[in-house]
Amino acid sequence: MPTLNEVLAVILGGGRGKRLYPLTQMRSKPAVPIAGKYRLIDIPISNCINSEIFRIAILTQFNSVSLHRHITRSYNFDSFHQGWVQIWAAEQTMESENWYQGTADAVRKQLLEIQATGGKYVLILAGDHLYRMDYKEMAEYHWKTNADITVAVQPVARDEASRFGILKREADGRISKFVEKPKEPEIQNQYVSRDDPIRPFLGSMGIYMFNVKVLIDLLTNFPNHDDFGSDVIPQAIGTHAVYGFDFDGYWQDIGTIRSFYETNLMLTTAETPFDFYDAKLPIYTDIRYLPASIVEDSTLKHVLIAEGSKILKSQITHSIIGIRSQIASGCVIKDSIVMGADYYERDTKELPIGIGSNCHIESAILDKNCHIGNNVTIKPFPRDTDMDNENWYVRDGIVIIPKDTEIASGTTIAP
């Protein structure tokens, strides 16, 4: 049987990230912070390392500086290890002056790099999903079935079928049909793969394992197929052995502000379906030499606090407090994500980084390095409300303060 040393992991760095804007105003989707101290890219990289897949390439294009910095700081194998984590940035060449046009096109433009690694199998991963998965099990299934392509699939409820690529899998595990985000019930009924009235469908997770030769043939013979989900996989089903690998653990596509917000706040409770406390399968990130957090005379309930923070005489409920957060006295923070800061200020400014005294912040996302003055009030807007202001935004009712923004003392942001 082949070995994991023959597997190359390719993580797609994402496009413009419009649905996560303004969090993607100055960074790519995989670089967006999560759970107070991590970044989304840490999830697939950690899954690879825990699965003993040590050759990892990350395809980047938009706003990639902070992602590159994080990767180079965080993932360095020693000189006696054969593994590596590399950035493969989009580039203009003699063959093409275009940037990546989609997931498949991004891989197509890096086929020479893929061939140069000598790997026989390529594992395609997304950089903006939250889950913990052993790719070794998927690889062994791929080899056992003699598949050309294996797609990781997850049970999908009927009311969520229109959000996923839905596939029809036969009894032997082979995929016979695929449809992208079907909305009509009569079409959906043609793709029932499970004897389960609640979750009768199987949806693609956007995780694929290819034999390298098959990947090269599909991407070179169909140069206009720019996306794996809507182009390459449906085409391959008719000509190649495409199998579906079952995964029924927690998995979340963090593609919108609402999903980002709700997924983060889910992590603050003891009943969270995903946590970062698995000693055998840790999630890795940049090692920061930060002191323990200080909490003085405060009331906290369902709060996730990262290191290096200082909280004074405040009430915080159902919220995430990111690294180096500075929260002055008298604040009330509820249902919010405070991402913290990239650095400590050496010189005290008129409006320092952090949250000033006597602020009321509810249902908001404060990106890194925000300067929030005293007596600032932020309240939620009705669901489905979208609004752009000079220095704040509303997405689906959630108020977002972009990175490095200053909010003057006494400001009220509310419906």
C-alpha positions as CSV (number, residue, x, y, z in Angstrom):
1,M,0.0,0.0,0.0
2,P,1.2,3.6,-0.7
3,T,2.4,5.7,2.2
4,L,1.6,9.2,3.4
5,N,5.0,10.4,2.3
6,E,3.6,10.2,-1.2
7,V,0.8,12.6,-0.4
8,L,1.0,16.4,-1.0
9,A,-1.5,18.6,0.7
10,V,-2.6,21.7,-1.2
11,I,-4.5,24.3,0.8
12,L,-6.5,26.9,-1.2
13,G,-5.9,30.3,0.2
14,G,-9.2,31.7,-0.9
15,G,-10.3,34.6,-3.2
16,R,-11.3,38.1,-2.2
17,G,-13.4,36.9,0.7
18,K,-16.3,39.4,-0.1
19,R,-18.7,37.7,2.2
20,L,-16.3,38.1,5.1
21,Y,-15.7,41.8,4.4
22,P,-14.6,44.0,6.2
23,L,-12.7,41.3,8.1
24,T,-10.9,40.6,4.8
25,Q,-10.3,44.3,4.1
26,M,-6.6,43.9,5.0
27,R,-6.1,40.1,5.1
28,S,-7.1,36.9,3.2
29,K,-9.8,34.6,4.5
30,P,-7.4,32.0,5.9
31,A,-5.7,34.7,7.9
32,V,-8.8,35.8,9.7
33,P,-8.4,35.2,13.5
34,I,-10.6,32.6,15.3
35,A,-11.0,31.6,18.9
36,G,-9.0,34.5,20.3
37,K,-5.5,33.3,19.3
38,Y,-5.6,31.2,16.1
39,R,-6.1,31.8,12.4
40,L,-8.4,29.8,10.1
41,I,-5.4,28.5,8.2
42,D,-4.2,26.8,11.4
43,I,-7.0,24.3,11.1
44,P,-6.1,22.5,7.8
45,I,-2.4,22.7,8.5
46,S,-2.8,21.2,12.0
47,N,-5.0,18.4,10.5
48,C,-2.2,17.6,8.0
49,I,0.5,17.5,10.7
50,N,-1.7,15.4,13.0
51,S,-2.4,13.1,10.0
52,E,1.3,12.7,9.3
53,I,1.1,14.6,6.1
54,F,4.2,16.8,6.2
55,R,4.4,18.3,2.8
56,I,2.0,21.2,2.6
57,A,1.6,23.9,0.0
58,I,-0.7,27.0,0.5
59,L,-2.0,28.7,-2.6
60,T,-2.4,32.5,-2.0
61,Q,-3.4,35.5,-4.0
62,F,-5.4,38.3,-2.3
63,N,-4.2,40.3,0.7
64,S,-1.7,37.6,1.5
65,V,1.0,39.5,3.4
66,S,-0.3,38.7,6.9
67,L,-0.9,35.1,6.0
68,H,2.6,34.7,4.7
69,R,4.0,36.3,7.9
70,H,1.9,33.9,10.0
71,I,3.0,30.8,8.1
72,T,6.7,31.7,8.2
73,R,6.6,32.4,11.9
74,S,4.5,29.4,12.9
75,Y,5.4,26.4,10.7
76,N,9.1,25.6,10.5
77,F,10.3,21.9,10.7
78,D,13.8,21.3,11.9
79,S,16.7,20.6,9.5
80,F,16.4,16.8,10.2
81,H,12.8,16.6,9.1
82,Q,11.6,16.0,5.5
83,G,8.5,18.1,5.9
84,W,7.8,21.6,4.8
85,V,5.1,24.3,4.6
86,Q,5.4,26.5,1.5
87,I,3.6,29.5,0.1
88,W,2.8,29.2,-3.6
89,A,1.6,32.7,-4.6
90,A,-0.2,33.5,-7.7
91,E,2.1,34.8,-10.4
92,Q,2.2,36.0,-14.0
93,T,4.2,33.7,-16.2
94,M,5.0,33.3,-19.9
95,E,2.1,30.9,-20.2
96,S,-0.5,33.0,-18.4
97,E,-0.9,36.6,-17.3
98,N,-4.1,35.9,-15.4
99,W,-4.6,35.4,-11.7
100,Y,-6.4,32.4,-10.2
101,Q,-9.9,32.1,-11.7
102,G,-11.2,29.5,-9.3
103,T,-10.2,26.6,-7.1
104,A,-9.3,24.3,-10.0
105,D,-7.6,27.0,-11.9
106,A,-5.4,27.8,-8.9
107,V,-4.2,24.2,-8.8
108,R,-3.8,24.2,-12.6
109,K,-1.4,27.1,-12.5
110,Q,0.8,25.2,-10.0
111,L,0.9,21.9,-11.8
112,L,4.7,22.2,-12.4
113,E,5.3,22.7,-8.7
114,I,3.1,19.8,-7.9
115,Q,5.0,17.5,-10.3
116,A,8.3,18.7,-8.9
117,T,7.5,17.4,-5.5
118,G,7.3,13.8,-6.8
119,G,4.1,13.2,-4.9
120,K,1.7,10.6,-6.3
121,Y,-1.4,11.9,-4.6
122,V,-2.7,15.4,-4.0
123,L,-5.0,16.3,-1.1
124,I,-7.0,19.4,-1.9
125,L,-8.2,21.4,1.2
126,A,-9.9,24.7,1.9
127,G,-8.4,27.3,4.1
128,D,-11.6,28.5,5.8
129,H,-13.3,25.5,7.4
130,L,-13.4,24.5,11.1
131,Y,-13.1,20.8,11.7
132,R,-10.8,18.1,13.0
133,M,-10.2,15.2,10.6
134,D,-7.7,12.4,10.2
135,Y,-6.7,12.5,6.5
136,K,-4.9,9.2,6.9
137,E,-8.3,7.4,7.1
138,M,-9.4,9.2,3.9
139,A,-6.1,8.2,2.1
140,E,-6.4,4.6,3.2
141,Y,-10.0,4.5,1.8
142,H,-8.8,6.1,-1.4
143,W,-6.1,3.3,-1.8
144,K,-8.4,0.5,-0.7
145,T,-11.1,1.4,-3.3
146,N,-8.5,2.0,-6.1
147,A,-10.2,5.4,-6.6
148,D,-9.0,8.0,-9.0
149,I,-10.7,10.7,-6.9
150,T,-12.1,10.6,-3.4
151,V,-14.5,13.3,-2.1
152,A,-15.0,13.8,1.6
153,V,-18.8,13.8,2.2
154,Q,-21.0,14.6,5.1
155,P,-24.7,13.9,5.8
156,V,-26.9,16.9,4.9
157,A,-30.4,17.7,6.2
158,R,-33.2,18.3,3.6
159,D,-33.6,22.0,4.6
160,E,-29.8,22.6,4.0
161,A,-29.5,20.8,0.6
162,S,-29.6,24.0,-1.3
163,R,-26.4,25.2,0.4
164,F,-24.2,22.3,-0.7
165,G,-23.0,20.3,-3.7
166,I,-25.2,17.2,-3.3
167,L,-24.0,13.8,-4.7
168,K,-25.6,10.4,-5.3
169,R,-23.5,7.6,-3.9
170,E,-24.1,3.9,-4.8
171,A,-23.8,1.0,-2.4
172,D,-20.2,0.3,-3.3
173,G,-19.2,3.9,-2.4
174,R,-18.8,5.1,-5.9
175,I,-20.4,8.5,-6.8
176,S,-22.7,8.4,-9.8
177,K,-24.2,11.9,-9.9
178,F,-23.4,15.3,-8.6
179,V,-25.5,18.6,-8.5
180,E,-24.4,22.0,-7.2
181,K,-26.8,23.6,-4.6
182,P,-30.1,22.1,-5.9
183,K,-33.2,24.2,-4.9
184,E,-36.1,22.2,-6.4
185,P,-37.4,19.3,-4.2
186,E,-37.9,17.1,-7.3
187,I,-34.3,17.4,-8.2
188,Q,-33.1,16.9,-4.6
189,N,-35.1,13.6,-4.4
190,Q,-32.9,12.2,-7.2
191,Y,-29.9,12.4,-5.0
192,V,-31.0,10.6,-1.8
193,S,-28.1,8.5,-0.6
194,R,-29.0,7.7,3.0
195,D,-31.8,5.8,4.7
196,D,-32.4,8.7,7.1
197,P,-35.5,10.9,6.8
198,I,-33.7,13.8,8.6
199,R,-30.4,13.8,6.8
200,P,-31.1,11.9,3.5
201,F,-28.4,13.5,1.4
202,L,-24.6,13.5,1.2
203,G,-22.9,16.8,0.6
204,S,-19.3,17.6,-0.6
205,M,-17.1,19.1,2.0
206,G,-14.7,20.6,-0.6
207,I,-12.0,18.1,0.4
208,Y,-10.6,16.0,-2.4
209,M,-7.9,13.4,-2.9
210,F,-6.6,12.9,-6.5
211,N,-4.1,10.6,-8.1
212,V,-1.6,13.1,-9.5
213,K,-1.9,11.7,-13.1
214,V,-5.7,12.0,-13.0
215,L,-5.5,15.6,-11.6
216,I,-3.1,16.6,-14.4
217,D,-5.2,15.0,-17.1
218,L,-8.5,16.7,-15.9
219,L,-6.9,20.1,-15.5
220,T,-5.1,20.1,-18.8
221,N,-7.8,18.5,-21.0
222,F,-10.5,20.8,-19.7
223,P,-8.8,24.2,-19.5
224,N,-12.1,26.1,-19.0
225,H,-13.0,24.1,-15.9
226,D,-12.0,26.6,-13.2
227,D,-13.8,25.1,-10.1
228,F,-13.6,21.7,-8.5
229,G,-17.1,21.6,-7.2
230,S,-19.1,22.8,-10.2
231,D,-16.7,21.8,-13.0
232,V,-14.1,19.2,-12.4
233,I,-15.9,16.7,-10.1
234,P,-19.1,16.5,-12.2
235,Q,-17.0,15.9,-15.3
236,A,-14.8,13.3,-13.7
237,I,-17.8,11.2,-12.4
238,G,-18.6,10.1,-16.0
239,T,-15.0,9.1,-16.9
240,H,-13.2,8.2,-13.6
241,A,-13.6,6.2,-10.4
242,V,-14.9,8.8,-8.0
243,Y,-15.7,7.6,-4.4
244,G,-17.2,9.3,-1.4
245,F,-15.5,9.1,2.0
246,D,-17.8,9.4,5.0
247,F,-17.1,12.1,7.7
248,D,-19.7,12.7,10.3
249,G,-17.8,14.9,12.8
250,Y,-18.2,18.6,13.3
251,W,-17.5,20.7,10.2
252,Q,-18.3,24.3,9.5
253,D,-17.7,26.4,6.4
254,I,-16.8,29.9,7.8
255,G,-17.8,31.8,4.6
256,T,-20.0,34.6,6.0
257,I,-19.9,37.1,8.8
258,R,-22.9,35.4,10.4
259,S,-21.2,31.9,10.3
260,F,-17.9,33.4,11.6
261,Y,-19.7,35.2,14.4
262,E,-21.9,32.2,15.6
263,T,-19.0,29.7,15.3
264,N,-16.7,31.8,17.4
265,L,-19.3,32.3,20.1
266,M,-20.1,28.6,20.1
267,L,-16.6,28.0,21.3
268,T,-17.2,29.9,24.6
269,T,-19.5,27.2,26.0
270,A,-18.6,23.9,27.6
271,E,-21.0,22.1,25.3
272,T,-19.3,23.3,22.1
273,P,-19.2,20.5,19.4
274,F,-15.6,21.6,18.6
275,D,-12.9,22.6,21.0
276,F,-9.2,23.3,21.0
277,Y,-8.4,21.1,24.0
278,D,-7.5,17.8,22.4
279,A,-4.0,16.9,23.6
280,K,-3.5,14.2,21.0
281,L,-4.7,16.3,18.1
282,P,-3.8,19.9,18.9
283,I,-4.4,22.9,16.7
284,Y,-1.0,24.6,16.2
285,T,-0.4,28.3,15.7
286,D,2.2,31.0,16.2
287,I,4.1,30.8,19.6
288,R,3.7,34.1,21.3
289,Y,5.6,34.7,24.5
290,L,2.8,36.6,26.3
291,P,2.1,36.9,30.0
292,A,-1.0,35.4,31.7
293,S,-4.1,37.5,31.5
294,I,-5.1,39.8,34.4
295,V,-8.8,39.9,35.4
296,E,-9.6,42.4,38.2
297,D,-12.9,42.4,40.1
298,S,-14.9,41.4,37.0
299,T,-17.9,39.1,36.3
300,L,-17.3,36.6,33.4
301,K,-19.7,34.0,32.1
302,H,-19.1,31.9,29.0
303,V,-16.0,33.8,28.0
304,L,-12.9,32.6,26.1
305,I,-9.9,34.7,27.1
306,A,-6.6,34.6,25.3
307,E,-3.2,35.4,26.9
308,G,-1.7,38.8,27.5
309,S,-5.0,40.5,28.2
310,K,-6.1,42.9,31.0
311,I,-9.7,43.2,32.1
312,L,-10.7,45.7,34.8
313,K,-13.9,45.8,36.8
314,S,-16.2,44.8,33.9
315,Q,-19.0,42.4,33.0
316,I,-18.4,40.1,30.1
317,T,-20.9,37.5,28.9
318,H,-20.8,35.0,26.0
319,S,-17.8,36.6,24.3
320,I,-14.3,36.0,23.0
321,I,-11.5,38.2,24.3
322,G,-8.5,37.9,22.0
323,I,-4.7,38.2,22.6
324,R,-3.5,41.4,24.3
325,S,-7.0,42.8,24.8
326,Q,-7.1,45.9,27.1
327,I,-10.5,46.5,28.7
328,A,-10.9,49.4,31.1
329,S,-13.3,49.5,34.1
330,G,-17.0,49.7,34.0
331,C,-17.5,48.0,30.6
332,V,-20.4,45.6,29.7
333,I,-19.6,43.3,26.8
334,K,-22.1,40.8,25.6
335,D,-22.3,38.4,22.6
336,S,-19.2,39.9,21.1
337,I,-15.8,39.1,19.6
338,V,-12.9,41.3,20.7
339,M,-9.9,40.2,18.6
340,G,-7.4,42.0,20.7
341,A,-4.1,43.5,19.4
342,D,-1.0,42.7,17.4
343,Y,1.3,44.5,19.8
344,Y,1.4,46.5,23.1
345,E,1.6,50.3,22.7
346,R,4.8,51.7,24.1
347,D,3.6,55.3,24.0
348,T,0.3,56.1,25.6
349,K,-1.9,58.0,23.1
350,E,-5.0,60.1,23.6
351,L,-7.0,57.1,22.4
352,P,-5.0,53.9,23.2
353,I,-5.6,50.5,21.7
354,G,-8.3,48.7,23.6
355,I,-11.7,49.5,25.0
356,G,-12.1,52.6,27.2
357,S,-14.1,52.8,30.4
358,N,-17.9,52.5,30.8
359,C,-18.5,51.1,27.3
360,H,-21.5,49.0,26.4
361,I,-20.7,46.6,23.5
362,E,-23.3,44.0,22.4
363,S,-23.4,41.7,19.3
364,A,-20.3,43.2,17.7
365,I,-17.0,42.2,16.2
366,L,-14.0,44.4,17.1
367,D,-11.1,43.6,14.8
368,K,-7.5,43.9,15.9
369,N,-5.9,47.1,17.1
370,C,-9.2,49.0,17.6
371,H,-9.1,52.2,19.6
372,I,-12.5,52.4,21.4
373,G,-12.9,55.6,23.5
374,N,-14.8,56.0,26.8
375,N,-18.6,55.7,27.1
376,V,-19.0,54.1,23.7
377,T,-22.3,52.2,23.0
378,I,-22.7,49.5,20.4
379,K,-26.0,47.7,20.0
380,P,-27.1,45.1,17.5
381,F,-29.2,45.9,14.4
382,P,-32.1,43.8,13.1
383,R,-31.1,40.6,11.3
384,D,-30.5,41.0,7.5
385,T,-29.4,44.6,8.1
386,D,-26.3,45.6,6.0
387,M,-24.8,49.1,6.3
388,D,-21.5,50.8,5.5
389,N,-20.3,53.7,7.6
390,E,-17.0,55.6,7.5
391,N,-15.5,53.6,10.3
392,W,-17.9,50.9,11.1
393,Y,-20.0,48.3,9.2
394,V,-23.2,46.2,9.8
395,R,-23.5,42.8,8.3
396,D,-26.6,40.7,9.0
397,G,-27.3,42.9,12.0
398,I,-23.8,42.5,13.5
399,V,-21.7,45.6,14.0
400,I,-18.1,45.3,12.8
401,I,-15.3,47.7,13.8
402,P,-12.5,47.2,11.2
403,K,-8.8,46.7,12.1
404,D,-6.9,49.8,13.3
405,T,-10.1,51.9,13.6
406,E,-10.6,54.6,16.1
407,I,-14.1,55.2,17.7
408,A,-14.3,58.5,19.5
409,S,-15.5,58.7,23.1
410,G,-19.2,59.1,23.5
411,T,-20.0,57.4,20.2
412,T,-23.3,55.5,19.9
413,I,-23.8,52.9,17.2
414,A,-27.3,51.5,17.4
415,P,-30.5,51.2,15.3
